[in-house]
Structure formats: structure tokens, C-alpha cells
Amino acid sequence: MADNKRLDGDRRSGGRHEERTVGKSSSYAKANDDLVETVVLYKKEVERQQNRRKGKDWVSQMSTIMTIVAWVIMLAVWVVIEAASPEVEWAFLSGFGRVHFGMEPVLRQRWDRALVYIAYVLLISSIGMSAIALVFNLMRKRRKSDKIKKSVLFTGGLTVILLVIFLMNFWNVLF
């Protein structure tokens, strides 16, 4: 059998192995070439279907962007809560008592309702962004190998926990 067949290497065929028959009918050689070509085309098609994704698509990018926006909103909530808190008196101490440079400070002793309400709205919008990111992530999950991003779940869970803590502490201020 080795007498009748010769295997051409990579150099002559441009990277493709092909078998040529010597001493057999040309219809057999043509059928064999057609079979090899069909197998090669089938393998290429299977590989193309498995690896159609060439990086991040717009759905995955939107999920990432929404998660980042949710984190930025949570940072804004922290800043607004800090601004809404009652003011603390800071004065320079001297040997004779407090020094206020000629005037007594006017301090807010209650939470600023408007800023607390803004923080509440920001927390709700952060939960909305996390939910949208989760929806985009679920739209992307079509294959068995696709998974839900942990950052989306973590951000959503953290925002819900923060909202519960926020409502426990500021229910009387808000309503």
C-alpha cells in the first residue's frame, strides 16, 4: 500500500496534506480528494461556529459600563450622605478655651432632608443600573460556557444591602 500512495508535505501543498495515488484509477483519487476537502471544510465550519466571537460585543460592553456607572453612583451616594450629615464643630483650642476668630459658628444639628432624599434617589438609580447590567449579561448568556459576571451580581447585591441599611437609618428623615 505504501507503494501506491505518496504523502506530500507542508512545503509543496502550502500547509495542506493531500494524498495522491499512483497506479490507481483517477475516479478513486478524485473521490478521495473530494472527501478530504469535505472533511477540511467541515472542520473549518465547526471551528468558525465555535469561535464566532472575536472579543467583547456591545452587549458585554454595555454590561460592563452599567456596572461601572452603578459603582460611580454608589460613590456619589456616599458623598451626598457625608454632605447631608449634621455638622460637627471644629474649633481651635487654646489655653483660654475655644477660639472662633470673632464669631460663633452656626451648625446644622439635623440631617439635611433634601440631600438625604437625593441619596435615596441615587441608590434607587444604582439598583436600576445593576439590574440593567444583569439583563445585558443574561442577554449575552447563550452558550453553556457563558457565565454571569460576578461583578454584576456583587454590585447588585451590595446596592440592595446598602438600600436596606439606608432605609433602616433614614426612614424617619425621608418619610
C-alpha positions as CSV (number, residue, x, y, z in Angstrom):
1,M,0.0,0.0,0.0
2,A,2.9,2.3,0.7
3,D,4.0,1.7,-2.9
4,N,0.8,3.1,-4.3
5,K,0.5,6.3,-2.2
6,R,2.7,9.3,-1.6
7,L,2.2,11.9,1.0
8,D,3.1,15.4,0.0
9,G,4.3,17.5,2.9
10,D,3.6,21.0,4.0
11,R,6.1,22.7,1.7
12,R,4.6,21.6,-1.6
13,S,0.9,21.9,-0.6
14,G,1.0,25.2,1.3
15,G,0.2,23.7,4.7
16,R,-2.4,21.2,3.5
17,H,-1.7,17.5,3.4
18,E,-3.0,15.7,0.4
19,E,-2.8,12.1,-0.8
20,R,-2.0,11.4,-4.4
21,T,-2.4,7.9,-5.8
22,V,-0.1,6.3,-8.2
23,G,-1.3,3.4,-10.2
24,K,-5.0,3.6,-9.2
25,S,-7.9,4.9,-11.1
26,S,-8.4,8.6,-11.3
27,S,-12.0,8.4,-10.1
28,Y,-10.7,6.9,-6.8
29,A,-8.2,9.7,-6.4
30,K,-10.9,12.3,-7.2
31,A,-13.3,10.8,-4.7
32,N,-10.6,10.7,-2.1
33,D,-9.7,14.4,-2.7
34,D,-13.3,15.3,-2.5
35,L,-13.7,13.5,0.8
36,V,-10.6,15.2,2.2
37,E,-11.8,18.6,1.0
38,T,-15.2,18.0,2.6
39,V,-13.7,17.0,5.9
40,V,-11.4,20.1,5.9
41,L,-14.4,22.4,5.1
42,Y,-16.5,20.8,7.8
43,K,-13.7,21.3,10.4
44,K,-13.4,24.9,9.3
45,E,-17.1,25.5,9.6
46,V,-17.3,23.9,13.1
47,E,-14.4,26.0,14.2
48,R,-16.0,29.1,12.8
49,Q,-19.2,28.4,14.6
50,Q,-17.4,27.8,17.9
51,N,-15.3,30.9,17.7
52,R,-17.6,33.4,16.1
53,R,-17.0,35.9,19.0
54,K,-13.9,38.0,18.4
55,G,-13.7,39.8,21.7
56,K,-16.3,41.8,23.5
57,D,-19.6,42.6,21.7
58,W,-21.8,45.6,22.5
59,V,-23.9,43.7,25.0
60,S,-20.9,42.7,27.1
61,Q,-19.6,46.2,26.9
62,M,-22.9,47.7,28.0
63,S,-23.0,45.3,30.9
64,T,-19.5,46.5,32.0
65,I,-20.4,50.2,31.5
66,M,-23.6,49.8,33.6
67,T,-21.7,48.1,36.4
68,I,-19.1,51.0,36.4
69,V,-21.9,53.6,36.4
70,A,-23.6,51.8,39.4
71,W,-20.3,52.0,41.3
72,V,-19.9,55.7,40.5
73,I,-23.4,56.3,41.7
74,M,-22.7,54.5,44.9
75,L,-19.7,56.7,45.4
76,A,-21.9,59.7,44.8
77,V,-24.3,58.4,47.4
78,W,-21.5,58.3,49.9
79,V,-20.5,61.9,49.1
80,V,-24.1,63.1,49.4
81,I,-24.7,61.3,52.7
82,E,-21.5,62.9,54.0
83,A,-22.7,66.3,53.0
84,A,-26.2,65.7,54.5
85,S,-24.9,64.7,57.9
86,P,-25.1,67.1,60.9
87,E,-22.2,69.4,61.1
88,V,-19.6,68.9,63.7
89,E,-18.0,71.9,65.4
90,W,-14.3,72.1,64.8
91,A,-12.5,74.9,66.8
92,F,-9.0,75.6,67.7
93,L,-8.3,75.0,71.3
94,S,-6.1,77.4,73.3
95,G,-5.2,77.7,76.9
96,F,-8.2,80.1,77.5
97,G,-10.9,77.9,75.7
98,R,-12.1,77.8,72.1
99,V,-11.0,80.3,69.6
100,H,-13.6,81.0,66.9
101,F,-11.9,84.1,65.4
102,G,-14.5,86.5,66.5
103,M,-17.8,84.7,65.6
104,E,-19.7,81.7,66.9
105,P,-20.2,79.0,64.2
106,V,-23.7,78.2,63.0
107,L,-24.0,74.5,62.9
108,R,-26.7,72.3,61.4
109,Q,-27.8,69.8,64.0
110,R,-30.1,67.6,61.9
111,W,-29.8,65.7,58.7
112,D,-30.5,67.7,55.5
113,R,-33.7,66.2,54.2
114,A,-33.1,67.3,50.6
115,L,-29.7,65.7,50.4
116,V,-30.9,62.5,52.1
117,Y,-33.7,62.3,49.5
118,I,-31.1,62.8,46.7
119,A,-29.0,60.0,48.2
120,Y,-32.2,57.8,48.2
121,V,-32.9,58.5,44.6
122,L,-29.2,57.9,43.7
123,L,-29.3,54.5,45.5
124,I,-32.5,53.5,43.6
125,S,-30.9,54.5,40.3
126,S,-27.8,52.4,41.2
127,I,-30.0,49.4,41.7
128,G,-31.6,50.2,38.4
129,M,-28.2,50.3,36.7
130,S,-27.2,47.0,38.3
131,A,-30.5,45.4,37.1
132,I,-29.9,46.7,33.6
133,A,-26.3,45.3,33.7
134,L,-27.7,41.9,34.8
135,V,-30.2,42.0,31.9
136,F,-27.5,42.7,29.4
137,N,-25.4,40.0,30.9
138,L,-28.3,37.5,30.6
139,M,-28.8,38.5,27.0
140,R,-25.2,37.5,26.4
141,K,-25.5,34.2,28.1
142,R,-26.5,31.8,25.2
143,R,-23.8,29.2,25.5
144,K,-23.1,26.6,28.2
145,S,-19.7,28.2,28.7
146,D,-21.1,31.7,29.2
147,K,-21.4,32.8,32.8
148,I,-23.0,35.7,34.7
149,K,-20.3,38.2,35.7
150,K,-19.6,38.1,39.4
151,S,-19.1,41.9,39.4
152,V,-22.7,42.4,38.3
153,L,-24.1,40.1,41.0
154,F,-21.8,41.7,43.6
155,T,-22.7,45.2,42.6
156,G,-26.5,44.4,42.6
157,G,-26.3,42.6,45.9
158,L,-24.3,45.3,47.6
159,T,-26.6,48.1,46.4
160,V,-29.7,46.2,47.7
161,I,-27.9,45.8,51.1
162,L,-27.0,49.4,51.1
163,L,-30.6,50.4,50.4
164,V,-31.9,48.3,53.2
165,I,-29.3,49.8,55.6
166,F,-30.1,53.3,54.3
167,L,-33.9,52.8,54.8
168,M,-33.3,51.5,58.3
169,N,-31.3,54.6,59.3
170,F,-33.1,57.3,57.4
171,W,-36.8,56.2,57.3
172,N,-37.8,58.9,59.7
173,V,-35.8,61.5,57.8
174,L,-37.3,60.6,54.5
175,F,-41.0,59.9,55.3
